[in-house]
Amino acid sequence: MKKIFILLTLSLVFFGGSQAQQKSTNSSFAEFDQYLTKEIAEGRLIGVHGMVYQDGKVVYDQFYGLRDKEAAAAMQGDELFFIQSMTKPIVSVALMTLYDQGRFQLDDPISKYLPEFAAMQVVNDPTIGSSSGTHAAPSPITIRQVLSHTSGMSHGIAPIAFDKELWNGIILNGKLKTLEQRTSALAKMPLAFNPGSKWNYSFSPDVVGRLVEVLSGKTLDVYLQEHIFTPLEMKNSGYNLDEAQQKRIQTVYAFGADSTLKRTMMGQPNATGNTLFAGVNALFTSTADYLRFGEMLLNQGSWNGKQILKPETVALMTQDHSQGVERLDGKDTFERLGNGIVTDELKTLNLEPGHGFGLGFAVVQDPKAAQRESLAKGEYFWAGANSTHFFVNPKKKLVAVFMTQVGSVGTPNPYGFYFGNEMRRTIYQGLK
């Protein structure tokens, strides 16, 4: 194994990769380190940065490969990443800081604060779309439901007729320049399912972000800066970046028809001039910044003497809030899409078996039901469509972050599930 590791490291140097050690690396994470070098050497990643925090300190911090292959720019360890859906946990935490302030209750209807959602319609058959007809939602959407993806909304990325309508109406609608405009447009569209009936990956974090704006009286970018980024010293996180930060963005790649990674022209995010501060996908951050966010959660809402959330609120967020809704078990037919998400028989995006969902995070309940030895019960996590991953394991006092930029929305990514699964497997292997 030692010889293999040396050969992989030499191959990185030969191809222009960069290896640097930012912190003393615990030998327990040698398997994780070998996994990262292997992905670069075998062409599944262009550049990657992994960090692990355990027992109150950073125990692993390594980066490999290239920030920009075409420019032959090596990774430096200070790269910024467009984290896509790893925006969702941050925005969920922001809303729960307002919960701590007593601004709302979890079972409040969202229409109490966003009246445009007061009389929602539901499509009769989401696989057919709006042409199947609609019916009145039998119950209001609650704040708990938008935090746990049980609101009946969808995300526009499932291969069904209704999601295509949603994608065209929301993502491809060039008139939507603010979060208020986007959520108002969402309210005009029907739901895919009755509220509280099914777990379905969705646009609901945009509603979570809009609730932050209405309840706080501040735009989401300002609220995140004041209540999350500044106290956690997340100095490289936001919707818009300065000129120096923009030079450190890692290029987004995608797998081509020949199964090799290529620069994706459509997937390079705008890093300045953004006015739509989305809750679903729009933040940039660094590996170190996101690790601090994870440390805060592990430390029951506290970081460096600053209390972001109450301990009981973190406990509430990391409990399963999807009980009683339609979910899958290990006997159902499904196709793995990513960590935590599978495609079910309807081709909608359902929760992976063996998992629950809290208020912004998936929660591992039964690794055997998930048919995954890489998981640990009680772990909570999420991932992003550019192949970014993080998880927190309270029992082992551990936080891990995996940052790269391999897109999977609109482009095939055969490793969307593999990257996060191998991350966990190799990290936990070292801890046995």
DASUL-V107889 format. One record per backbone hydrogen bond with DSSP energy under -0.5 kcal/mol. CO is the residue of the C=O (numbers start at 1). NH is the residue of the N-H. Records with the same first field share a line. If there is no record, write none. Layout:
CO = NH  NH
This chain:
1 = 5
2 = 6
3 = 7
4 = 8
5 = 9
6 = 10
7 = 11
8 = 12
9 = 13
10 = 14
11 = 15
12 = 17
13 = 16
20 = 22  63
24 = 26
26 = 29
27 = 30
29 = 33
30 = 34
31 = 35
32 = 36
33 = 37
34 = 38
35 = 39
36 = 40
37 = 41
38 = 42
39 = 44  45
40 = 43
46 = 66
48 = 64
49 = 403
50 = 62
51 = 401
52 = 59  60
53 = 399
54 = 57
57 = 54  59
59 = 26
60 = 52
61 = 22  23
62 = 50
63 = 20
64 = 48
65 = 18  75
67 = 251
68 = 73
69 = 72
72 = 74
73 = 67  68
79 = 287
80 = 250
81 = 83  285
83 = 86
84 = 87
85 = 88
86 = 90
87 = 91
88 = 92
89 = 93
90 = 94
91 = 95
92 = 96
93 = 97
94 = 97  98
95 = 98  99
96 = 100
97 = 101
98 = 103
99 = 102
105 = 108
106 = 144
108 = 143
109 = 112
110 = 113  114
114 = 117
115 = 118
120 = 137
121 = 191
122 = 135
125 = 128  129
126 = 162
127 = 161
129 = 132
130 = 133
133 = 124
135 = 122
141 = 110
142 = 146
143 = 147
144 = 148
145 = 149  150  151
147 = 360
149 = 200
150 = 196
152 = 192  193
154 = 203
158 = 160
160 = 164
161 = 165
162 = 166
163 = 167
164 = 168
165 = 169
166 = 170  171
167 = 171  172
170 = 173
172 = 174
173 = 176
175 = 177
178 = 182
179 = 183
180 = 184
181 = 185
182 = 186
183 = 187
184 = 188
185 = 188  189
186 = 189
191 = 123
194 = 197
197 = 326
198 = 200
201 = 155
202 = 205
203 = 206  207
204 = 207  208
205 = 209
206 = 210
207 = 211
208 = 212
209 = 213
210 = 214
211 = 215
212 = 216
213 = 217
219 = 223
220 = 224
221 = 225
222 = 226
223 = 227
224 = 228  229
225 = 230
228 = 232
229 = 234
230 = 233
233 = 235
234 = 237
238 = 284
242 = 246
243 = 247
245 = 248
246 = 249
248 = 80
252 = 264
253 = 407
254 = 262
256 = 259
260 = 256
262 = 254
263 = 265
264 = 267
267 = 269
271 = 241
275 = 277
276 = 278
281 = 84
283 = 83
284 = 238
285 = 81
286 = 290
287 = 291
288 = 292
289 = 293
290 = 294
291 = 295
292 = 296
293 = 297
294 = 298
295 = 299
296 = 301  302
297 = 300
299 = 302
301 = 308  309
303 = 306
306 = 303  308
310 = 313  314
311 = 315
312 = 316
313 = 317
314 = 318
316 = 319
317 = 359
322 = 325
326 = 199
329 = 332
332 = 334
335 = 343
338 = 337  340  341
340 = 352
341 = 337  338
342 = 344  350
343 = 335
344 = 347
347 = 159
348 = 344  350
349 = 201
350 = 342
351 = 328
352 = 355
354 = 365  366
356 = 363
357 = 321
358 = 360
361 = 358
362 = 381
363 = 356
364 = 378
366 = 370
367 = 371  372
368 = 371
372 = 375
376 = 379
379 = 364
380 = 392
381 = 362
382 = 390
384 = 387  388
386 = 406
388 = 384
389 = 402
390 = 382
391 = 400
392 = 380  394
393 = 397  398
394 = 397
397 = 55
398 = 393
399 = 53
400 = 391
401 = 51
402 = 389
403 = 49
405 = 253  407
408 = 410
412 = 255
413 = 416
415 = 419
417 = 421
418 = 422
419 = 423
420 = 424
421 = 425
422 = 426
423 = 427
424 = 428
425 = 429
426 = 430
427 = 431
428 = 432
429 = 432
